Structure formats: C-alpha cells, structure tokens
Amino acid sequence: MPQHLSEATTAGGFLLVLAVVLPVTAALLAFVAGGRRVEWIALGTMPLGLAIAVAIVVAVPQTGAPLVYLLGGWAPPLGVALRADGRSAVMMAITAVVIGAIGVFARADFRTPAGSVEARAPFAFWILLLAIWAALNMVFMGGDLFTLYVALELLTFAAVPLVSLDGRGETLQAALRYLLFALLGSVLYLVGTVLLYGTYGTLDIVLLSHRVHAGPPTLVAAALMTAGLLAKTALFPLHLWLPPAHAGAPAAASAALSGLVVKGSFFLVVRLWFDVMPALPGPTAAQLLAALGAAAIVFGSVVALRQKRLKLLIAYSTLAQIGYLFLMFPLAVDPGSAQFQSGGALTGGMLQAISHATAKAGMFLAAGLIYAGLGHDRIAGLGGIARALPISVLAFALGGVSLIGLPPSGAYLAKALLLQAAAETQQWWWAVVIQTGGMFTCSYLLLVLGHALAPADKPVTLRVPVPRIGEAAALALAMCSLLLGLVPWDGYLSVPVGIPSNPPVLKALATALWPILGGIVLAILLGRWGQGLARIPVAEAVVAVVGSARRIALALGRMLVRVDGTLRQWAAAGFSLLVVAIMFGAAMLAGR
C-alpha cells in the first residue's frame, strides 16, 4: 500500500464508511425490529451492500491510488484512516457475493416458523451474518493495526455463536474451543501491537512502513502477531477449533466460517508482511510459513480422505486449502534484497484466497442440502444421491474442480502465477508442493463423487424436499469460482504478461491430466471406500497391483488421524502455539 505520508480524504472515500455503516445499521435495526422483520432487513441490505462494494471496485482503478477516508478529518497519527486498495476492493466484492448467496440459501433454514412471533436461531443468525459482513469490511479497509485488532475481535465474536445456534452441548463446546483459542491468538497480536506502538509511536500502516527497521522489538512483535493470526486462521498445527466447529454448525454457518471468516486473519498476515514490514528480512520466516502450509496440505488432505462424514471431509480440506494460501510467501521474497515484494506470487496467493472463498462456500452449501435431503452426510451412504439431487452434486463437483486448479478457474490462474514465481526464484520444491496439492484436492473430490455416482442399494427417498433456491445459491458460488480466471484483474491484482487465463484446449487437457491421475491413485491408496471400491471397474485391478502400498498408506492415514486427535487437545494446541511463536522469533533473528 505505497502512499505519501500526507493524506486527505479522496473522492469516493465516503463509500468506505458506507461499506461498514450499512451492515451495522441493518444489524441494529433488525435487533430493534425483531420477529420476521429481521430476515427481510438482512436480505434487503445485501443488494445495497453489493452495490457499494461494486462502486468501490469501480472507483479504485479510476483514481489510480487507494481510496482514503479520514475519520473526523484528522490525518494519522492523530486520526484514523480507512483505506481500500485493489486487494481490499476485490475482497470486499467477493465477500458481498458470498454473503448474498449465503443469505439466499439460509432462507429455508432460518425462517421464523409459522405461528411464531420470533425464534431464537433465525433472530441470531441474520444479525450475526450482518455483523460478520461489517467486521470483514473493516478488516479489509482498516488503516492502522489497532483498528484491525478491533475489527478482528468483532469478527470472532460474531462468528463464534454461529457454531452453536442449535444449542446442543457438543456445538456449545466447539464454540467455546473456538472462542478461547481465538482469544489466545488475539493476545499475541495485541502484545505485538503494543511493542510496535512503544517503539515507533504510531500504529498507522503507511507511517509504520516508512519507520520499521529490524530491531529486536520489531522482530518479536512480528513473530507474536504472525503466530496469533495463524491461530485464528487455523493453519496447521493450530487447527484445534476448526473441525469441531464445522462438524455441528449449520451449512450456512460453515460456509461463512470457511469461505470468509478465516480469510480475515489471513488478509491481516498479508497486510503485516507486505505493507507494514516489507523492509524486514523475510526469507527464513517466509520459508517457515510455507513449510507450515505444505504440512497443512498433506496432513489435512490425508485426514480428509479418512473421514466418514461429508462435512468433516470438507472441513479438513479447508485445513489443507488454508495451507495452500501460505505457499506464496517465499515466492514473493526478492532474491536480491531479501525483502517481500508485490508481484505475481502475491497476486497468485490472493487469487487462491478468492477462489477458495467462493468454491468452499458453495461446497458447504451443497453438503448442507445433501444432509437435509438424506438426513445424514455419511460418505458411504451417498450412493444414488447424484440422481436424487443432481444440482447439489454438480455444485459440489464444480467447487472441487475449481479448487483443483483446472482452467478457467481462478485457482488455475493462481497456480500458474505461483508456478511461474517458483521458476523465477528457482524454488522448485514449492512447485512440487503446489502440484501435489492439486492431486490431493482431486483425490477427496473423486472419493465423494465415486460414492455419489454409484448406484444405491435401494431407491433414494429424500427426507424433505430440497429448496431449489438453495441449490441455485450453491451452484452460483461454484460457477463463480470456476469462471474467476476469465476476469480481467489488471488495476486490482497484477497478472504478469504470459499467464493465459483461458489456455488452448490441448493445454487445458494436459493441465488437467496429472492432477486427475495423481488424485485417482491417492484416493485409492488413502480413501475410506468400504465396499464402494469394488464398484469402480478399474479399482480392483489397481488394488491388486498396489495392495501392499495401500496397506502402508492406510497405516499412515490412521497414524495421522491419531496425531490429529492429539493436536486438538488443549495441552498440545497451546504448546504448538508457543512453539510456532518461538520458531518465528528465531526465524526473524536468523534473517538479520
């Protein structure tokens, strides 16, 4: 976010205030109005919020600089500034789209029952969804580290109750785990913020970017803040809260948590390293971030393949996809200056985050529809569901295809940018991880589709009719992710020349071949198939050839599942957070 030190409110800056004030006002109005009016106030606010986000997206390239609004007319460091650059504008627009789709989907699940004046769950859901929207917009626009802290806490306190809307004991326990672990991360972030303020006398991002130097207080602050944000993002091994939070949460809540909430803390990691502290030596810390990301890809994918429930499979795939986001950090370090730079790697990471937001939200909504129709989400019991709910299965499949990185998806463009950065910086090992991640994504997609497309033992009878509007919302998000690679990103995210967003057909087929072949092998080796493997014509022959390899792979899978159970204990999670903070501190000191 390079800017001059002297700032003033820019033309269009009032849009930034509206982006926060609108959902906040709607939430307060809904709280006062109550009853059935809560739903209609929230749904009526969503198109207005989307229009504001689109207006910001249009205004940013026209000004050629970030939009700025000085609260009260006071410039930093005395005042607080809201700023929206290309990254902020794109994230706000995607957030508005996903929130709108979740709102359309949630009408069936969170409608006030007939004959009732007001119901607890619908009343809470719509207000909390608006609060999440307002907090995310503030995260994307906040101009100083304390404002970002406040926004991040508002995001946490709005997201946690969504986990336990049904009031069951296990969901309340999951929400409490999420809250307490997120607060531990907040403490680390806040301590780092205090260190920076005590050292430099300001928390404004622009002013800090000109003053920060590699002194001990700064390095300690960077390590603490990074570790705290990773805990909120649920990057391996700090994923204590993520699987249980998704296991019992409603589909709409899971879509918001996975698609949007974890992006808030990830966005702040990007702000911290690329905007606040770009001058700090970053190679060792960047390699550590990517190493945790690579471990998340392998660990999350293997554990996902061993799950019995569809929602838990998607939850662990979220853990893997979160790891994918952090592969950009070592690729964005300039080999000459050893400092972070905004280039193709950063663009690839942001595109991956945007693609994940839409695809994973669509997949969770589709899984919720399947659960509602069948009355369960056991993967082994999905046989015949593709005939009963073809649109839901199609939405799930398209979301998975987008995450694999097949053209013309946004993830394809993101992968191409990251692979080009890996080639330019001669870091081939991260290219291997990127390609392996695509294979793992394909493997658990094939596992689910293999069961869903298999014939059922008896005719599938849906427990309740599935709302078509809900299927349309899930499919729209999946299609959005699939077509993001066709969007012209110039003016928002810099796409280097030579990266085709829509490759020729033969190249597209070649691009798809290796992830699919690798995914088939991984799915057969690690997947929990039961009797379903025998229904695949070539599977028995493959198993006969790789039978011993499958036994070894299954043993590895069982071991990682046990490790996961250990890491999600409080003692192990707290120790992991402490170790991660110490490792980042050591990495920062080693890079001096």
DOMARMAR-768937 format. One line per 2 residues: number of its first residue (from 1); their letters; for each residue x, y, z of C-alpha. Coordinates in steps of 0.1 Angstrom, whole numbers. Layout:
// DOMARMAR-768937
NUM> A> X:Y:Z | ...
// end
This chain:
// DOMARMAR-768937
1> MP> 0:0:0 | 26:26:-11
3> QH> 14:61:-4 | 26:95:6
5> LS> 28:104:42 | 4:133:38
7> EA> -31:121:31 | -66:135:27
9> TT> -100:120:21 | -102:111:-16
11> AG> -131:113:-40 | -153:83:-33
13> GF> -138:78:1 | -173:81:17
15> LL> -180:47:1 | -157:31:26
17> VL> -177:44:55 | -210:32:39
19> AV> -195:-3:35 | -192:-5:73
21> VL> -222:16:84 | -247:-1:62
23> PV> -245:-37:77 | -240:-22:112
25> TA> -271:-1:109 | -291:-30:94
27> AL> -280:-52:124 | -291:-26:149
29> LA> -324:-20:131 | -330:-58:129
31> FV> -322:-61:166 | -348:-35:175
33> AG> -374:-46:149 | -372:-83:158
35> GR> -396:-110:147 | -400:-118:110
37> RV> -386:-84:100 | -351:-95:109
39> EW> -348:-117:79 | -362:-91:55
41> IA> -340:-64:68 | -309:-86:63
43> LG> -320:-97:28 | -329:-61:18
45> TM> -294:-49:29 | -275:-74:9
47> PL> -281:-60:-26 | -273:-25:-13
49> GL> -240:-38:2 | -231:-55:-30
51> AI> -238:-22:-49 | -214:-3:-25
53> AV> -187:-30:-30 | -191:-28:-68
55> AI> -189:10:-66 | -156:7:-47
57> VV> -143:-18:-72 | -151:7:-100
59> AV> -136:37:-81 | -102:22:-72
61> PQ> -87:19:-108 | -102:53:-117
63> TG> -83:71:-90 | -51:52:-97
65> AP> -45:51:-59 | -62:37:-28
67> LV> -94:53:-17 | -89:70:16
69> YL> -113:84:42 | -100:102:73
71> LG> -124:98:102 | -132:132:117
73> GW> -109:148:91 | -78:141:113
75> AP> -48:126:94 | -27:99:110
77> PL> -10:96:135 | -36:118:153
79> GV> -65:103:134 | -77:71:119
81> AL> -78:64:82 | -98:39:62
83> RA> -80:28:30 | -91:5:2
85> DG> -65:-6:-25 | -71:-32:-52
87> RS> -68:-61:-28 | -93:-46:-4
89> AV> -118:-38:-31 | -117:-73:-46
91> MM> -120:-90:-12 | -150:-67:-3
93> AI> -167:-76:-35 | -162:-113:-31
95> TA> -174:-111:5 | -206:-93:-6
97> VV> -212:-120:-33 | -207:-149:-8
99> IG> -228:-132:19 | -256:-127:-6
101> AI> -255:-163:-17 | -255:-175:20
103> GV> -284:-152:27 | -305:-167:-2
105> FA> -296:-202:9 | -304:-196:46
107> RA> -340:-185:40 | -350:-222:42
109> DF> -331:-230:73 | -335:-197:93
111> RT> -371:-186:86 | -393:-177:115
113> PA> -417:-206:119 | -454:-200:110
115> GS> -474:-191:140 | -444:-179:159
117> VE> -437:-142:166 | -399:-147:169
119> AR> -375:-177:170 | -341:-176:187
121> AP> -320:-192:159 | -333:-171:130
123> FA> -331:-139:150 | -294:-146:160
125> FW> -283:-159:126 | -293:-129:105
127> IL> -279:-103:129 | -246:-123:133
129> LL> -243:-126:95 | -246:-88:91
131> AI> -220:-84:119 | -196:-107:102
133> WA> -200:-87:70 | -193:-54:87
135> AL> -163:-67:106 | -148:-82:74
137> NM> -152:-49:56 | -134:-32:84
139> VF> -106:-58:83 | -101:-51:46
141> MG> -101:-13:50 | -86:-7:84
143> GD> -56:17:81 | -39:11:115
145> LF> -31:-20:135 | -54:-13:165
147> TL> -84:-7:142 | -76:-40:126
149> YV> -74:-56:161 | -109:-43:170
151> AL> -123:-55:136 | -108:-89:141
153> EL> -123:-93:176 | -157:-82:163
155> LT> -153:-108:136 | -145:-135:161
157> FA> -174:-126:185 | -198:-126:156
159> AV> -186:-159:141 | -184:-180:174
161> PL> -221:-180:181 | -229:-193:146
163> VS> -213:-226:156 | -237:-232:184
165> LD> -270:-219:170 | -288:-252:177
167> GR> -278:-251:214 | -266:-287:217
169> GE> -239:-295:242 | -213:-306:216
171> TL> -218:-274:195 | -215:-252:226
173> QA> -183:-270:235 | -170:-265:199
175> AL> -179:-228:200 | -161:-224:234
177> RY> -130:-240:220 | -131:-217:190
179> LL> -135:-186:213 | -108:-194:237
181> FA> -82:-204:211 | -90:-173:190
183> LL> -86:-152:221 | -51:-167:227
185> GS> -43:-156:192 | -57:-121:199
187> VL> -35:-117:230 | -4:-124:209
189> YL> -15:-100:182 | -22:-73:208
191> VG> 11:-77:226 | 29:-73:192
193> TV> 8:-42:185 | 18:-27:219
195> LL> 55:-34:211 | 53:-16:178
197> YG> 35:14:193 | 60:17:221
199> TY> 89:16:195 | 75:38:168
201> GT> 48:59:184 | 22:51:157
203> LD> 1:21:145 | -8:36:111
205> IV> 2:11:84 | 16:37:60
207> LL> 36:55:87 | 49:22:101
209> SH> 60:11:66 | 84:41:65
211> RV> 97:37:100 | 100:0:107
213> HA> 135:-14:110 | 149:-48:120
215> GP> 153:-41:157 | 146:-67:184
217> PT> 113:-52:195 | 101:-52:159
219> LV> 112:-88:153 | 95:-100:185
221> AA> 63:-81:176 | 63:-96:141
223> AL> 67:-131:155 | 39:-127:181
225> MT> 15:-111:157 | 21:-137:130
227> AG> 16:-166:154 | -16:-151:168
229> LL> -30:-146:133 | -22:-181:123
231> AK> -41:-194:153 | -72:-175:141
233> TA> -66:-188:106 | -64:-224:118
235> LF> -31:-231:100 | -16:-265:109
237> PL> -9:-273:137 | -30:-246:151
239> HL> -64:-261:140 | -77:-270:174
241> WL> -111:-253:167 | -118:-258:130
243> PP> -130:-295:127 | -154:-295:157
245> AH> -167:-260:147 | -177:-273:113
247> AG> -190:-307:125 | -221:-294:141
249> AP> -226:-260:126 | -254:-253:101
251> AA> -244:-254:65 | -248:-216:61
253> AS> -226:-210:92 | -199:-234:79
255> AA> -199:-216:45 | -194:-183:63
257> LS> -166:-197:85 | -147:-215:59
259> GL> -153:-192:30 | -150:-158:47
261> VV> -140:-157:84 | -106:-174:81
263> KG> -98:-150:52 | -99:-121:76
265> SF> -69:-132:97 | -51:-144:65
267> FL> -56:-110:50 | -40:-94:80
269> VV> -10:-117:77 | -6:-104:41
271> RL> -10:-68:54 | 15:-73:81
273> WF> 43:-88:59 | 37:-69:26
275> DV> 25:-35:38 | 36:-29:74
277> MP> 70:-47:74 | 81:-51:38
279> AL> 116:-39:47 | 123:-66:73
281> PG> 144:-96:62 | 119:-123:53
283> PT> 135:-154:36 | 137:-176:67
285> AA> 103:-166:81 | 87:-170:46
287> QL> 101:-205:43 | 87:-213:77
289> LA> 53:-200:67 | 53:-221:35
291> AL> 66:-252:54 | 36:-250:77
293> GA> 14:-246:46 | 29:-276:30
295> AA> 24:-297:61 | -12:-285:62
297> IV> -18:-296:26 | -5:-331:33
299> FG> -19:-335:68 | -53:-320:61
301> SV> -58:-340:28 | -48:-373:43
303> VA> -71:-369:73 | -99:-356:50
305> LR> -96:-389:30 | -101:-409:62
307> QK> -134:-391:73 | -167:-409:74
309> RL> -188:-377:72 | -190:-353:43
311> KL> -189:-321:64 | -158:-333:82
313> LI> -141:-341:49 | -148:-306:37
315> AY> -136:-292:70 | -103:-310:67
317> ST> -100:-300:31 | -103:-264:43
319> LA> -73:-270:66 | -54:-282:35
321> QI> -65:-253:13 | -56:-228:40
323> GY> -20:-242:38 | -21:-236:1
325> LF> -26:-199:7 | 8:-196:25
327> LM> 29:-211:-3 | 31:-176:-18
329> FP> 53:-161:9 | 88:-175:0
331> LA> 79:-170:-37 | 73:-133:-30
333> VD> 107:-126:-15 | 130:-107:-38
335> PG> 163:-127:-41 | 184:-96:-43
337> SA> 171:-75:-13 | 157:-105:7
339> QF> 125:-84:12 | 89:-90:3
341> QS> 76:-76:-29 | 42:-72:-45
343> GG> 43:-93:-77 | 30:-124:-93
345> AL> 33:-146:-62 | 12:-122:-41
347> TG> -14:-120:-68 | -15:-158:-70
349> GM> -20:-161:-33 | -48:-135:-33
351> LQ> -65:-152:-62 | -63:-185:-44
353> AI> -79:-170:-14 | -107:-155:-35
355> SH> -113:-188:-54 | -113:-207:-21
357> AT> -139:-184:-6 | -165:-189:-34
359> AK> -157:-226:-41 | -156:-238:-4
361> AG> -188:-218:5 | -206:-234:-24
363> MF> -194:-269:-14 | -206:-264:22
365> LA> -240:-253:10 | -242:-283:-13
367> AG> -232:-306:15 | -259:-290:37
369> LI> -285:-297:10 | -274:-333:8
371> YA> -276:-337:46 | -311:-321:46
373> GL> -323:-345:18 | -308:-377:32
375> GH> -310:-369:69 | -272:-378:72
377> DR> -239:-370:55 | -222:-403:58
379> IA> -200:-406:27 | -205:-444:25
381> GL> -243:-437:23 | -242:-413:-6
383> GG> -250:-439:-32 | -277:-427:-56
385> IA> -277:-391:-44 | -265:-379:-78
387> RA> -298:-390:-93 | -319:-376:-64
389> LP> -300:-343:-61 | -281:-337:-93
391> IS> -278:-299:-89 | -264:-302:-54
393> VL> -238:-328:-65 | -230:-307:-96
395> AF> -224:-277:-74 | -201:-298:-51
397> AL> -182:-312:-81 | -177:-277:-98
399> GG> -164:-263:-65 | -140:-291:-62
401> VS> -129:-288:-98 | -122:-251:-92
403> LI> -101:-259:-61 | -80:-284:-81
405> GL> -69:-256:-103 | -84:-266:-137
407> PP> -90:-239:-163 | -107:-215:-165
409> SG> -110:-213:-127 | -94:-186:-106
411> AY> -73:-213:-89 | -58:-223:-123
413> LA> -46:-187:-127 | -34:-186:-91
415> KA> -15:-219:-96 | 1:-206:-129
417> LL> 13:-174:-111 | 28:-194:-82
419> LQ> 45:-219:-105 | 60:-190:-126
421> AA> 72:-174:-94 | 87:-207:-83
423> AE> 106:-210:-116 | 118:-174:-115
425> TQ> 131:-177:-79 | 144:-212:-86
427> QW> 125:-227:-57 | 114:-259:-74
429> WW> 104:-277:-42 | 74:-253:-38
431> AV> 64:-261:-73 | 63:-298:-63
433> VI> 41:-289:-33 | 17:-268:-55
435> QT> 12:-297:-79 | 9:-323:-51
437> GG> -18:-301:-35 | -38:-303:-67
439> MF> -36:-340:-67 | -48:-343:-31
441> TC> -77:-320:-38 | -87:-342:-67
443> SY> -84:-373:-45 | -110:-363:-20
445> LL> -133:-349:-47 | -131:-383:-65
447> LV> -138:-401:-32 | -170:-382:-27
449> LG> -181:-384:-63 | -173:-421:-65
451> HA> -198:-427:-38 | -224:-402:-50
453> LA> -224:-415:-86 | -225:-452:-75
455> PA> -259:-469:-77 | -278:-471:-45
457> DK> -287:-504:-28 | -323:-493:-27
459> PV> -341:-463:-42 | -332:-430:-26
461> TL> -361:-413:-8 | -355:-377:3
463> RV> -365:-370:38 | -375:-334:30
465> PV> -378:-315:-3 | -346:-296:-11
467> PR> -353:-260:-19 | -343:-251:-55
469> IG> -333:-216:-44 | -307:-232:-21
471> EA> -293:-253:-49 | -292:-222:-71
473> AA> -271:-204:-45 | -246:-232:-41
475> LA> -243:-237:-79 | -239:-199:-84
477> LA> -209:-198:-60 | -193:-228:-76
479> MC> -197:-213:-111 | -183:-180:-98
481> SL> -152:-198:-86 | -149:-217:-119
483> LL> -150:-185:-140 | -128:-163:-119
485> GL> -99:-170:-142 | -117:-151:-170
487> VP> -119:-119:-150 | -95:-91:-161
489> WD> -76:-84:-129 | -55:-55:-141
491> GY> -59:-25:-118 | -66:-47:-88
493> LS> -42:-76:-89 | -12:-75:-112
495> VP> -12:-105:-136 | 22:-107:-154
497> VG> 21:-109:-192 | 24:-145:-205
499> IP> -1:-161:-180 | -31:-171:-200
501> SN> -64:-171:-182 | -80:-192:-209
503> PP> -54:-217:-223 | -59:-237:-255
505> VL> -79:-269:-253 | -49:-292:-256
507> KA> -30:-274:-229 | -61:-274:-207
509> LA> -64:-311:-211 | -27:-316:-203
511> TA> -31:-294:-173 | -60:-315:-160
513> LW> -44:-349:-167 | -18:-350:-140
515> PI> -39:-339:-110 | -66:-363:-121
517> LG> -43:-393:-125 | -25:-385:-92
519> GI> -58:-379:-75 | -71:-413:-86
521> VL> -40:-430:-71 | -42:-411:-39
523> AI> -79:-417:-35 | -75:-455:-40
525> LL> -45:-456:-16 | -59:-435:12
527> GR> -96:-433:7 | -122:-448:31
529> WG> -141:-468:4 | -155:-498:22
531> QG> -174:-518:-4 | -176:-488:-27
533> LA> -141:-495:-42 | -154:-527:-58
535> RI> -179:-506:-78 | -152:-488:-98
537> PV> -144:-510:-128 | -106:-505:-127
539> AE> -102:-502:-90 | -99:-539:-83
541> AV> -71:-543:-108 | -53:-512:-94
543> VA> -57:-525:-58 | -43:-559:-69
545> VV> -12:-541:-82 | -7:-517:-53
547> GS> -22:-537:-25 | 8:-535:-2
549> AR> 12:-498:-10 | -25:-493:1
551> RI> -19:-511:34 | 11:-488:41
553> AL> -9:-457:30 | -38:-467:53
555> AL> -15:-472:82 | -1:-437:75
557> GR> -36:-424:74 | -45:-440:107
559> ML> -14:-426:123 | -21:-390:111
561> VR> -57:-393:124 | -43:-402:158
563> VD> -19:-372:156 | -48:-350:147
565> GT> -66:-362:178 | -36:-353:199
567> LR> -31:-319:183 | -67:-310:190
569> QW> -62:-314:228 | -57:-282:247
571> AA> -23:-290:260 | -9:-299:226
573> AG> -26:-269:209 | -12:-244:235
575> FS> 22:-259:232 | 20:-258:194
577> LL> 11:-221:195 | 41:-214:218
579> VV> 64:-234:196 | 52:-216:165
581> AI> 57:-182:181 | 93:-192:192
583> MF> 101:-206:157 | 90:-173:141
585> GA> 111:-153:165 | 141:-175:158
587> AM> 135:-172:120 | 133:-134:122
589> LA> 165:-133:142 | 182:-157:118
591> GR> 173:-135:89 | 190:-104:102
// end
